[in-house]
Amino acid sequence: MTLRVAVVGGGAMGAATSWRLAKRGVDVVCFDRLSPPHAGGSSHGESRIIRTAYFEGAWYVPLLQEAFPLWRELEAISGRQILTMTGALMIGDASSEVVAGASASARKHGLDAEILDSEALRQRFPGHLVHDGDMAVLDRQAGVLNPEAAVAAMLAEVPQVVRDTEVKSISELRSRFDAVVVAAGPWTPELIEWIPLRVERQVHGWFSIARDADYFAPDRFPAFVRQSRDSGFMYGIPSLDGKTIKLGRHHDGETTTPQTIRRRVDEVDIDPLRLLAATYLRGVSGHVTRTLTCMYTNTPDGHFVVDFSPEDSRVIVISACSGHGFKFAPVIGDIAADLVCDGGTKRDISGFAASRFAASHVPGDDGDHD
Ligand SMILES: Cc1cc2nc3c(=O)[nH]c(=O)nc-3n(C[C@H](O)[C@H](O)[C@H](O)COP(=O)(O)OP(=O)(O)OC[C@H]3O[C@@H](n4cnc5c(N)ncnc54)[C@H](O)[C@@H]3O)c2cc1C
């Protein structure tokens, strides 16, 4: 008999899950309170970085290596360009998380990556202001994804998408479907209490670049994540329009909810980004052409949750954000499809178990995947 599955949420994770379930012949219905792709959750803003030399943990690398062909598969079936390869630079000092973590991942998995000292960084990437002690990992298996195009393309593969319809009760939905996948992004805390999640407001802006700053073009300027002791994490996307570059801070945002988020972006939000641009980039002006707010849904350790509900093994919850989930969407969607169809997956997702947040959990029990 054909499985009937409801997916709550049609953002990156819900759209990907629905696509992968539909591909397996499951009778899937994807519900969204809004009409995705939309700018109300976490999957908007023209660009998302995808990279392989993963500073967040070498155990993510096999999943990332699966993600690239899946994004290409989506491009092939949709006829849309979703992934642009630009490479990625992780910049910091030798002991920074981004440099130490990315080089450890590159070493462990034999990735196509290169370590650049400050001189090489200065010479090869004139858009970066290089400070004493800076170095970088250049990850060649990296690029930029178009989130709106990706979500639209995934949902186009799903025969039943029910828009502008809020799911109020998982148990009610469960009474009508064989299984339910909850992928509600920053709304997850409204539906699920057993994962400790913190929703964080994030702001990014498009900054004008100097007329002669052609070194920000996507074929010359890799996407980057830069970490510094004084300023924390920032990221940047190469210039996709030849006029602006998108910049953001990774974390350091205020705690919020989808209902109460401050959508208006004020000078007080932009000033820290201006300071980062002036300190770390050459040829970027303080003039901002556009800004956006977005939400991170963070777990306490920054790793994802992809797991069965402790009360009902036919309810699966995905919280794959903590500010870095987008790139994984088709793999996470395929894993969720494994969990629904097979009751388990061959991929190593032990790091995504919700049980790590249980009160009795001993830190380090299952956290060491490297
Ligand atoms: C500013 C910013 C920059 C980022 N940069 C990167 C990056 O460079 N690389 C990267 O890999 N990741 C990045 N991320 C993270 C990535 O975008 C997220 O991991 C991803 O978008 C999460 O998708 P989601 O489907 O979980 O959430 P969402 O996209 O928010 O989707 C949740 C959906 O559920 C729907 N919904 C909620 N509640 C209900 C309900 N009760 N009934 C019906 N529908 C409901 C919502 O309407 C929404 O459409 C970034 C995130 C932000 C905010």
The ligand as an SDF file (V2000), in Angstrom:
LIG
                    3D

 53 58  0  0  0  0  0  0  0  0999 V2000
   20.8100   34.9440    7.1840 C   0  0  0  0  0  0  0  0  0  0  0  0
   21.0290   33.4590    7.0050 C   0  0  0  0  0  0  0  0  0  0  0  0
   22.1450   33.0170    6.3240 C   0  0  0  0  0  0  0  0  0  0  0  0
   22.3740   31.6570    6.1750 C   0  0  0  0  0  0  0  0  0  0  0  0
   23.4590   31.2510    5.4590 N   0  0  0  0  0  0  0  0  0  0  0  0
   23.6390   29.9420    5.2170 C   0  0  0  0  0  0  0  0  0  0  0  0
   24.6800   29.5270    4.3490 C   0  0  0  0  0  0  0  0  0  0  0  0
   25.4120   30.3440    3.7940 O   0  0  0  0  0  0  0  0  0  0  0  0
   24.8110   28.2000    4.1060 N   0  0  0  0  0  0  0  0  0  0  0  0
   23.9760   27.2690    4.6650 C   0  0  0  0  0  0  0  0  0  0  0  0
   24.1580   26.0850    4.4050 O   0  0  0  0  0  0  0  0  0  0  0  0
   22.9720   27.6430    5.4910 N   0  0  0  0  0  0  0  0  0  0  0  0
   22.7820   28.9530    5.7670 C   0  0  0  0  0  0  0  0  0  0  0  0
   21.7470   29.3580    6.5610 N   0  0  0  0  0  0  0  0  0  0  0  0
   20.8800   28.3460    7.1950 C   0  0  0  0  0  0  0  0  0  0  0  0
   19.7970   27.8350    6.2600 C   0  0  0  0  0  0  0  0  0  0  0  0
   19.2670   28.8600    5.4920 O   0  0  0  0  0  0  0  0  0  0  0  0
   18.7500   27.0940    7.0880 C   0  0  0  0  0  0  0  0  0  0  0  0
   19.4050   25.9850    7.6730 O   0  0  0  0  0  0  0  0  0  0  0  0
   17.5800   26.6070    6.2660 C   0  0  0  0  0  0  0  0  0  0  0  0
   17.0590   27.6060    5.4490 O   0  0  0  0  0  0  0  0  0  0  0  0
   16.4970   26.0820    7.2150 C   0  0  0  0  0  0  0  0  0  0  0  0
   15.3810   25.6890    6.4560 O   0  0  0  0  0  0  0  0  0  0  0  0
   14.0580   25.1660    7.1560 P   0  0  0  0  0  0  0  0  0  0  0  0
   13.2580   24.4800    6.1110 O   0  0  0  0  0  0  0  0  0  0  0  0
   14.4190   24.4190    8.3990 O   0  0  0  0  0  0  0  0  0  0  0  0
   13.3140   26.4850    7.7090 O   0  0  0  0  0  0  0  0  0  0  0  0
   12.3840   27.5350    6.9090 P   0  0  0  0  0  0  0  0  0  0  0  0
   12.9700   27.9020    5.6190 O   0  0  0  0  0  0  0  0  0  0  0  0
   12.0670   28.6360    7.8560 O   0  0  0  0  0  0  0  0  0  0  0  0
   11.0890   26.7080    6.5980 O   0  0  0  0  0  0  0  0  0  0  0  0
   10.1290   26.3990    7.5800 C   0  0  0  0  0  0  0  0  0  0  0  0
    8.7780   26.4280    6.8760 C   0  0  0  0  0  0  0  0  0  0  0  0
    7.7970   25.8730    7.7280 O   0  0  0  0  0  0  0  0  0  0  0  0
    6.6060   26.6030    7.5490 C   0  0  0  0  0  0  0  0  0  0  0  0
    5.8050   26.3950    8.7680 N   0  0  0  0  0  0  0  0  0  0  0  0
    6.1770   26.6790   10.0270 C   0  0  0  0  0  0  0  0  0  0  0  0
    5.2390   26.3200   10.9060 N   0  0  0  0  0  0  0  0  0  0  0  0
    4.2300   25.7630   10.1770 C   0  0  0  0  0  0  0  0  0  0  0  0
    2.9830   25.2020   10.5160 C   0  0  0  0  0  0  0  0  0  0  0  0
    2.5610   25.1210   11.7930 N   0  0  0  0  0  0  0  0  0  0  0  0
    2.1850   24.7470    9.5120 N   0  0  0  0  0  0  0  0  0  0  0  0
    2.5910   24.8180    8.2320 C   0  0  0  0  0  0  0  0  0  0  0  0
    3.7900   25.3490    7.8600 N   0  0  0  0  0  0  0  0  0  0  0  0
    4.5950   25.8140    8.8180 C   0  0  0  0  0  0  0  0  0  0  0  0
    7.0770   28.0350    7.3660 C   0  0  0  0  0  0  0  0  0  0  0  0
    6.1270   28.8490    6.7270 O   0  0  0  0  0  0  0  0  0  0  0  0
    8.3290   27.8300    6.5280 C   0  0  0  0  0  0  0  0  0  0  0  0
    8.0530   27.9100    5.1480 O   0  0  0  0  0  0  0  0  0  0  0  0
   21.4820   30.7120    6.7410 C   0  0  0  0  0  0  0  0  0  0  0  0
   20.3420   31.1610    7.4110 C   0  0  0  0  0  0  0  0  0  0  0  0
   20.1050   32.5230    7.5420 C   0  0  0  0  0  0  0  0  0  0  0  0
   18.8800   32.9740    8.2830 C   0  0  0  0  0  0  0  0  0  0  0  0
  1  2  1  0
  2  3  1  0
  2 52  2  0
  3  4  2  0
  4  5  1  0
  4 50  1  0
  5  6  2  0
  6  7  1  0
  6 13  1  0
  7  8  2  0
  7  9  1  0
  9 10  1  0
 10 11  2  0
 10 12  1  0
 12 13  2  0
 13 14  1  0
 14 15  1  0
 14 50  1  0
 15 16  1  0
 16 17  1  0
 16 18  1  0
 18 19  1  0
 18 20  1  0
 20 21  1  0
 20 22  1  0
 22 23  1  0
 23 24  1  0
 24 25  2  0
 24 26  1  0
 24 27  1  0
 27 28  1  0
 28 29  2  0
 28 30  1  0
 28 31  1  0
 31 32  1  0
 32 33  1  0
 33 34  1  0
 33 48  1  0
 34 35  1  0
 35 36  1  0
 35 46  1  0
 36 37  1  0
 36 45  1  0
 37 38  2  0
 38 39  1  0
 39 40  1  0
 39 45  2  0
 40 41  1  0
 40 42  2  0
 42 43  1  0
 43 44  2  0
 44 45  1  0
 46 47  1  0
 46 48  1  0
 48 49  1  0
 50 51  2  0
 51 52  1  0
 52 53  1  0
M  END
$$$$
